[in-house]
């Protein structure tokens, strides 16, 4: 972990955490319309799912154990390309085809 902020103007503050090699975020579809995220650290995460037009279609807290999240349901949202954002940092594209 590395501090990336500065004390001069108090507008920049952050913490940079190194990402493990090979730990890319992945989304896996369930035939029932839900998906699971792989590559997450254990614990609670905020997951936001957006349509390509930028409309938020899902905002949820999800738990992750052994790098695998709880199932997130997009049933009834239709076939589309979605952008999944985890903890406002990690992103993955998710193509829903039916």
DRENDO-1510 file (C-alpha; in Angstrom, 1 decimal, always signed):
<recs>
REC; n; res; u; v; w
REC; 1; UNK; +0.0; +0.0; +0.0 .
REC; 2; UNK; +1.3; +3.5; -0.9 .
REC; 3; UNK; +0.0; +6.9; +0.1 .
REC; 4; UNK; -0.7; +9.0; -3.1 .
REC; 5; UNK; -2.0; +12.3; -1.7 .
REC; 6; UNK; -0.4; +15.6; -0.8 .
REC; 7; UNK; -0.8; +18.1; +2.0 .
REC; 8; UNK; -0.3; +21.3; -0.1 .
REC; 9; UNK; -3.9; +21.9; -1.3 .
REC; 10; UNK; -5.9; +19.1; +0.4 .
REC; 11; UNK; -7.6; +18.3; -2.9 .
REC; 12; UNK; -5.8; +15.0; -3.6 .
REC; 13; UNK; -5.9; +12.1; -1.3 .
REC; 14; UNK; -5.7; +8.4; -2.1 .
REC; 15; UNK; -4.2; +5.0; -1.3 .
REC; 16; UNK; -2.8; +2.8; -4.0 .
REC; 17; UNK; -3.0; -0.9; -3.5 .
REC; 18; UNK; -1.1; -3.2; -5.8 .
REC; 19; UNK; -3.1; -5.7; -7.7 .
REC; 20; UNK; -1.9; -9.3; -7.8 .
REC; 21; UNK; -0.8; -10.6; -11.2 .
REC; 22; UNK; -3.5; -12.8; -12.6 .
REC; 23; UNK; -6.2; -11.5; -10.3 .
REC; 24; UNK; -8.2; -9.8; -13.0 .
REC; 25; UNK; -11.9; -9.3; -12.2 .
REC; 26; UNK; -14.2; -11.6; -14.2 .
REC; 27; UNK; -17.9; -12.0; -14.5 .
REC; 28; UNK; -19.5; -15.5; -14.9 .
REC; 29; UNK; -23.2; -15.8; -16.1 .
REC; 30; UNK; -25.7; -18.1; -14.6 .
REC; 31; UNK; -28.4; -19.3; -17.1 .
REC; 32; UNK; -31.1; -17.9; -14.7 .
REC; 33; UNK; -30.1; -14.3; -15.3 .
REC; 34; UNK; -27.7; -13.9; -12.3 .
REC; 35; UNK; -23.9; -13.4; -12.4 .
REC; 36; UNK; -21.0; -14.0; -10.1 .
REC; 37; UNK; -17.8; -12.0; -9.9 .
REC; 38; UNK; -14.4; -13.8; -9.6 .
REC; 39; UNK; -11.2; -12.3; -8.5 .
REC; 40; UNK; -12.5; -10.2; -5.6 .
REC; 41; UNK; -10.8; -10.0; -2.2 .
REC; 42; UNK; -12.7; -11.6; +0.7 .
REC; 43; UNK; -15.2; -9.3; +2.4 .
REC; 44; UNK; -18.0; -6.9; +1.5 .
REC; 45; UNK; -18.0; -4.9; -1.8 .
REC; 46; UNK; -20.2; -2.3; -3.4 .
REC; 47; UNK; -21.2; -3.4; -6.9 .
REC; 48; UNK; -22.8; -1.0; -9.4 .
REC; 49; UNK; -24.0; -2.1; -12.8 .
REC; 50; UNK; -24.6; +0.4; -15.6 .
REC; 51; UNK; -26.2; +0.1; -19.1 .
REC; 52; UNK; -24.1; +1.6; -22.0 .
REC; 53; UNK; -26.2; +4.7; -21.8 .
REC; 54; UNK; -24.9; +5.3; -18.3 .
REC; 55; UNK; -28.1; +4.4; -16.5 .
REC; 56; UNK; -27.6; +2.6; -13.1 .
REC; 57; UNK; -29.5; -0.7; -13.2 .
REC; 58; UNK; -28.1; -2.3; -10.0 .
REC; 59; UNK; -26.5; -0.9; -6.8 .
REC; 60; UNK; -25.8; -3.6; -4.2 .
REC; 61; UNK; -23.6; -4.7; -1.4 .
REC; 62; UNK; -22.2; -8.2; -2.0 .
REC; 63; UNK; -20.0; -10.6; +0.0 .
REC; 64; UNK; -17.1; -12.4; -1.4 .
REC; 65; UNK; -15.4; -15.6; -0.1 .
REC; 66; UNK; -12.4; -17.3; -1.7 .
REC; 67; UNK; -12.4; -14.8; -4.5 .
REC; 68; UNK; -16.0; -15.5; -5.5 .
REC; 69; UNK; -19.0; -13.1; -4.9 .
REC; 70; UNK; -22.5; -13.9; -4.0 .
REC; 71; UNK; -24.8; -14.1; -7.1 .
REC; 72; UNK; -26.1; -10.8; -8.4 .
REC; 73; UNK; -29.5; -10.9; -10.1 .
REC; 74; UNK; -30.1; -9.1; -13.4 .
REC; 75; UNK; -33.2; -11.2; -14.3 .
REC; 76; UNK; -35.6; -9.1; -16.3 .
REC; 77; UNK; -33.0; -6.5; -17.4 .
REC; 78; UNK; -32.8; -7.9; -20.9 .
REC; 79; UNK; -29.9; -8.6; -23.3 .
REC; 80; UNK; -27.4; -5.8; -23.3 .
REC; 81; UNK; -23.8; -4.9; -22.6 .
REC; 82; UNK; -23.3; -3.7; -19.0 .
REC; 83; UNK; -20.4; -2.1; -17.2 .
REC; 84; UNK; -19.8; -3.5; -13.7 .
REC; 85; UNK; -18.0; -1.3; -11.2 .
REC; 86; UNK; -16.7; -2.8; -7.9 .
REC; 87; UNK; -15.8; -0.4; -5.0 .
REC; 88; UNK; -15.6; +2.4; -7.5 .
REC; 89; UNK; -12.3; +1.0; -8.7 .
REC; 90; UNK; -12.4; -2.3; -10.5 .
REC; 91; UNK; -14.5; -2.6; -13.7 .
REC; 92; UNK; -15.5; -5.5; -16.0 .
REC; 93; UNK; -17.8; -5.6; -19.0 .
REC; 94; UNK; -20.7; -8.0; -18.9 .
REC; 95; UNK; -22.6; -9.0; -22.0 .
REC; 96; UNK; -26.0; -10.4; -21.3 .
REC; 97; UNK; -27.4; -12.5; -24.1 .
REC; 98; UNK; -30.6; -14.5; -24.0 .
</recs>
